[in-house]
Amino acid sequence: MREVLSSDPAYQSRSAWERLAEVVERHPDHLALICAHQRPGLYGLGDQSLENQGQWSFGALYEGIIRLSASLESLGLSNDCLLFVILGNSLEHVLTTWAGYRLGCTHVSVHPNTLSNAVEARHVVQTVLDNRPSPKAAVFVQDEAAAKEFDQLFPQLDVIRIIIRNDQPAPSSWMSFDQLMKPGQTPSGPSTSPPSRETSIFFSSGTTSLPKPCEMNVPAWISSLASGSTLGLVRPGDRLMMFALTHGATLVYPSYLAFDPRTTIETLRGVPCKYIVMVSALVHAFISADLSSTPLPPIDTVIFSGMTLSTAVAKEFQTRVGTRAIENLYGMTEGAFCATGPVEDIESISRDGFLAAGRPMAGSKLRLCAPNSTEPLPPGVAGEVHYSGYQTSRGYIGVQSDSFYIDANGCHWYKTGDQAIIYETDGLVYPVGRYKDLIIQGGKNISPSAIEAVLNRDPEVHQLNPQAVPLPDAVAGEVPVIVVNREITQPKVQHIMHLILTQMGAAYVPDKVIPIQTLGTANYPRTTSGKVQKVKLAALVRQYAATQSDAPVPSAPSNPGEIRQRVTQLWADVLAATTEELDVQARLSERVDSITLMRVHSRATKLTGRHVPFAAWASAKTIADQILLLETADDQQEESYPLAHSEGYARVGGPTLEDMVHLLGDASRLPDTQVLVQQAIAPYQLTWDDVEDVFPATDFQHIMRQAHLIDYWEFFVCIHTRGHSVADLRKALEATLPLHPMLRSFVVQENENQTLLVSVRPSLSILDRCIVDYGEVATLDDVHRLVVNFPQEHRIALPGPLFCGLMVYVKEIKSAVLVADFCHSVMDATYHEIFEDDLDLALSEQPLRAHASYKAWNESYYLLQDALASRPAFDYHLSQMQQVPDGPVALWPTPNRSIGSLAKQQSQGLYLLEFKLPALMSLHQHHPTLMTSVVLKTALALLTIFHTKHSEMLLLNVEAARGRFPFLPSSFPREGPLDGARVAGPTLTGNVERITFDPNETVLQLLYRAQAQQALITRHANAPWRRILQELPRMRELYPAVADHLIFNWTGTTTFKADDKRRFHAHIQRQEIFFQPTCGLMVDAGASGKDGTDLCVSLTGAVANNSPDWIRSIAQGLQAITTWLTQQENWERPVRYFSECL
């Protein structure tokens, strides 16, 4: 049973208006509406002699609808017009909604509290107006305060404005609802003919992002809900707190807006109801109220809706309130419905502490799928709920979402984001929780709802309404934290811990138990429907944890044991392991690459105050060896990195002839260089005196710039600060940028043979261009939209500057965020780590120290590229390229300058491939010199050969090239000013690599050959490519062509995922990297985990323009071949059999 199917619907296409008219005809005197908070006889409708509450019969209600619809029609409101109903539960809301249906208008339901949130209100109204053009629109608000808020938000909006405010004069530009309800408005012969359509727009509140509008087919909703739930059993004379009128039952509203348990209880005592509908999140408040003074009249059935419901809560409600039956109704604004129907025996629909959600409604179907998949899972396996029904939305209005898809049979499906299990024994759906709420601890998914269910079984803890949320942890990735609704004693905290330990196990024990008041708020953040906003709650916990952990930089360790402890913890953080799991005697070559070694080397120096030359650090075979090196090293020599800035920054005036190596021996070119540079910087009111340095780019940068390829290597990074204001962030950036000339640089093309890099002094003009205060946003989803849709007016553009950072204050996390746009010609992955280190120090107001000079690094390349020192690199790459056969070369895949859908692919999880490679452990044990990067690149080569059907392939292999300054002899020191790992600039380079395919070669032979080739490529990463191109004219076109098709970049433990498993910095955390190159395919890959077998591969480039299925086939093919290569049974097999895994 991979899919739950309901019976075919007896889909009643009758309109809601037809249903209501039939009820009015048959039962005109039956009570239709009770509003306990309104006075009787409003607008001359109903019995005015009643003293306590407003009550209206079906006849009176019908009369009011006819009056209002006639008035609205006289204002020009008819078919397809929009009615924005910004009202709470009231007679006016009912009248307006039904009048709109009768006229064929689109009813847009907006919660009144929305007007107090300017961002949300503008989004709600404008999204509908932009995507549902209408001849006219009207808006209904309750009172003068709401009218004023609306006018301030939409002063120029052309809509008919209607205010309810009874017995009060309407503000100017507003029309009184009372005037529209005058008796004289009734037409002579009201028609009962059905309207052309009955449509409502409701907003899916969500828990993080702005509301998403859903179009609701009203008759379809009514028919669907009636087909499988208690709502279909309602009969004339019944009283119900929701969905009543079309069944002839009485609709009861206890209050106007907010749920108040005491008011609801008093209403139920005065107005006995057979059925009540209650959001599960509000059950706790209801049963905690005083129910003992006067018993409630009998309630036949309570219908729970809205979220996962624990068995303990349902039982307590049934016991305390005394309902005969309960029903669990799983419902979403998007039109996904399941129901158990009325059930007396709660245990019959209970498993593992949760109630079933039942089965889908008639004419609907449901299946559970793995995340990022649409294939149904077998029974008993938890998966994401996918739902399809005639009443289900086909998508959001004006908001792109990957939550909707069409299967091969043309069936529309909605991915709910909820996790559930279906058991074969009963076929019921059991919700577990929301996927985005899951706590991922060491790769294991922990359901917050499961923890909460255990705690809610304890009567005392249940009163605390416990909420489980994730907290990022440097070791485990995430750990559970329990938030409770009041202050509690330490013994109670220990009791909570003990409950979870004994009933669930140690992995589930929370890291903390925190009262909500400690987080700076009195109550849980909730949606308008009462659901606890788990994401906002988790953000409050993260903010609290950050303030608790902000500690000064540790002093230098006083003994060897402290050094060992700090370095062990550092490596545990990097490898996402615990210190207990970490094997300090294991070979590092099996787990990390040179980039990771550089990053850890820098941090170990900072943590211990000891300095070990990087060459010695990199040669250490184990972590224990590195610890020994640090224990015997001298204290860090501060003078290696002085506080002074570069000579160019200190010099008065622009660079002279002697400062520019590309002009050595040719002074005549100085005026041309000055003119070229001044033309580039003049738009920013800069002159030659503002220039800090001018120096030549490397051959790689020049070739890529000349072919206009690196122009499109633009990437965007999001960095969160921890509890800092925008002013703090600006101050830190202004302190950081002087040490990073490339972040205030330009690029100019002197001629076809020379690209020049130009850095300017950190003047106010350039800082204002590079650092932009972008205001504030509400949520992290808003930040994500900035990352993937960086504002065009702030995008970097040639000739520069080639960095721009937007500072944004995010209300959700109460902290500033940096959203940065970089050109890859000024930033690479390792350099970004250095930049982050400095930004973190600047936020802590510690002094920054200068880095190894990028100008010096480039000048080393320029001056030595024709020297004997470059000959080995020249000879190696020349020999490799000479073997490329003449004739057409099969390059794959095809590039495209227009990348239109990568942001969408990112949201679908298509561009990020994550998988475990356990067989890699065995490969490393038997063949420890084989590197993970080589295995993955070999798999990419075989995948390319599979697609091109050629016996060889070409790719651009990207190298960090930070082992040493370019072409310097090994006798030169590799530390201090010549430490390549500390260069403040992008040292990355790319070399064309040729990989051949011999079908008779064994897997191990191929891997060892690729390993040897990789070692030579790394050794000769810096190559004099312009000389090579002069020797091989064919390569002048082939090099950029290869770079435009397929690129491989091994990033070590740095990946495009958020840096949420490691906490390297006290004040910042990188959350997102978004890269959008236009080459055919760029593969950026890294590995993490305690044994280095967790692979993360990003697939970017023109692949984004292909179908999701095509992208998945590429990703799955790469994973399949990588896995096949590492499996021991294949090591001695001919490599020609690799295609059997595809």
Buried (B, 14 or more C-beta within 10 A) or exposed (E): EEEBBBEEBEBBEBBBBBBBBBBBEEBBEBBBBBBBBBBBBBBEBBEEEEEEBBBBBBBBBBBBBBBBBBBBBEBEBBEBBBBBBBBBBBBBBBBBBBBBBBBBBBBBBBBBBBBEBEBBBBBBBBBBBEBBEBEBBBBBBBBBEBBBBBBEBBEEBEBBBBBBBBEEEBBEEBBBBBEBBEEEBBEEEBEEEBBEBBBBBBBBBBBBBBBBBBBBBBBBBBBBBBBBBBBBBBEBEBBBBBBBBBBBBBBBBBBBBEBBBEBBBBBBEEBEBBBBBBBBBBBBBBBEBEBEEEEBEEBBBBBBBBBBBBBBBBBBBBEBBEBEBBBBBBBBBBBBBBBBBBBEEBEEBBBEBBBBBBBBBBBBBBBBBEEBEBEBBEBEEBBBBBBBBBBBBEBBBBBEBBBBBEEEEEEBBBBBBBBBBBBEEEBBBBBBBBBBBBBBBBEEBBBBBBBBBBBBBBEEBBBBBBBBBBBBBBBBBBBBBBBBBEEBEEEBBEBBBEBBBEBBEEBBBBBBBBBBEBBEEEEBBBBBBBBBBBBBBBBBBBBBBBEEEEEEEEEEBEEEEBBBBBBBBBBBBBBBBBBEEBBBEBBBBBBBBBBBBBBBBBBBBBBBBBBBBBBBBBEBEBBBBBBBBBBEBEEBEEEBBEEEBBEBBEBEEBBEEEBBBBBEEEEEBBEEBBEBBBEBBEEBEBBBEBBBBBBBBBBBBBBBBBBEBBBBBBBBBBBBBBBBBBEBBBBBBBBBBBBBBBBBBBBBBBEEEBBBBBBBBBBEBBBEBBBBBBEBBBBBBBBBBBBBEBEEEBEBEBBBBBBBBBBBBBBBBBBBBBBBBBBBBBBBBBBBBBBBBBBBBBBBEEEBBBBBBBBBBBBBBBBBBBEEBBEBBBEBBBEBBEEBEEEEBBBBBBBBEEBEBBBBBBBBEBBBBBBEBEBBBEBBEEBEBBBBBBBBBBBBBBBBBBBBEBEBBBBBBBBBBBBBBBBBEEEEEBBBBBBBBBBBBBBBBBBBBBBBBBEEBBBBBBBBBBBEBBEBBBEBBBBBBBBBBEEBEEBBEBBBBBBBBBBBBBBBBBBBBBBBBBBBBBBBBBBBBBBBBBBBBBBBBBBBBBBBBBBBBBBBBBBBBBEBEEBBEBBBBBBBBBBBBBBEEBBEBBBEEBBEBE
